[in-house]
Amino acid sequence: MREQYINFCWFSLSLTSPFFFRLAEIGDQKKEGFADSAYGMSKVGLCKATEILAEQYKSDPRHILINSCCPGYVSTDLNDHKGVKTILEGADTPFYLATLPDDAAEPYGEFISERKVVKIDAKYR
């Protein structure tokens, strides 16, 4: 039953993205309850994919911590150096997650920003 649930979640996630993009092309995404930006929806999709993957590996004997994170608005070539964080500041949360102790139980299956769990609004899930 668990495997069917996980497969359904991946299937549901794979169907949601194209549906959102079709609505966004005609400007109806917000009316249908989605976030107003493709970037925002990509983060919602990332969070959901993280939850699904974490569920798949929850009982794995290798004890693999699965999380996603946001480095923040880092000053890079991509944003013409308009970001407010340095590269070192942006690396803080990913580095924090990568260096959690081997026996850490949490965070698990979460979206992390500034070393804190961030909950995505339930209406986008």
N, C-alpha and C positions, 0 to 999 in steps of 0.2 A: 504494500500500500504506500509506504514512504517513497519508494522509487517512482511510483505512478504520480505522486504529488510533485516530486521534484521535476520529473519530465513535463508535467503540466505547467509548472512555473516557467521553465525555460521556453516552452511552446508559447505560453501567454506573453512573455517578454518579447519573443521574436515577432509576434503578431502586432504588439503595441507600437513598436517603432515605425514600421511602414504606415500604419494608420495615422500616427501623429504627423508624419511628414506629408502625407496627402492632405490632411487638414491644414497644415501650415502653408502649403502651396496656395490654398484659396483663402487663407486668413481666418479660418474658423476654429483653430486649435483652442483658443481661450474659451470660446462659447461652449465647446465640448468638454471643458474641465481640465484641459492640459495647461502646463506652464506656457507662458507667452514666448519663450525663446527656445530655439533648438539647443543652445548651450545648456540651459537649465534642464531641459528634458534629457540631455545626454548624461547629466549628473544623476538624475532620478534613475535612469536606466543602469548606470554604474552601481548605484546603491542597491538596486534590486538584484542585479547580477551577483553582487558581493554576498547578499543574504542567501541567495540560492546556492552559490558555491560553498558557503560556510555550512549550510545545512547538509550538503552532500558529504562533507568531510568531518562532520561533528563527531562521529564515532571512530574515526580513523586512528589506529594505534600509534601512528607517527606523531600525533599531537601537533597538527599544522594550524597555526593561527592565520586566519584569513580576514583581512580588512581592506578597506580602500581609504584613501586620504586625499586631502586638498592641501597643496603647499601654500596657498594664498596667492595674492596678486603680486607675482614676482616680476621684477624689472628684467625683461629679456628683449631680444631682437623681435620676437613675435608680437609684442605690444609696443614697439618703438620706445622701449625703456620707460614706459609710463607707470609701471608697477611700483608699489610702495615698499616691497620687500627686496632685500638683497638675495642673491642666490643662496648664500649660507643660511639666511633666515628661512627661506623657502624649503631648504633641505631639513629643517629641524624636525618636523612631524614625520616625514618618511624615515628619517634616521632613527627617531624614537621608536617607531613601530618595528623597524628592522632589527633593533638591538634589545627588544624586550627579552627578559629571561626565558630560558627554554621551558620552564615550568609555568609560565604565565597562562592564566585561563581567560583573561580578558584584557583588552577589548576583543570581542570575537564576532565576526559578521557585521561589523559596524563601519560607518563612515566617520573618519576622524579629521578634525581641523584644529589647529592650535593645541594639539595633544588632548583634545576633548571629543567625546562622542557627540555627533550632530544628528539629530533626528530630522528626516525629511518629512515635510507636511504629508499627513495621511491621505489627503485628497489626490496626491500625485502617485500613489502606490497602486 
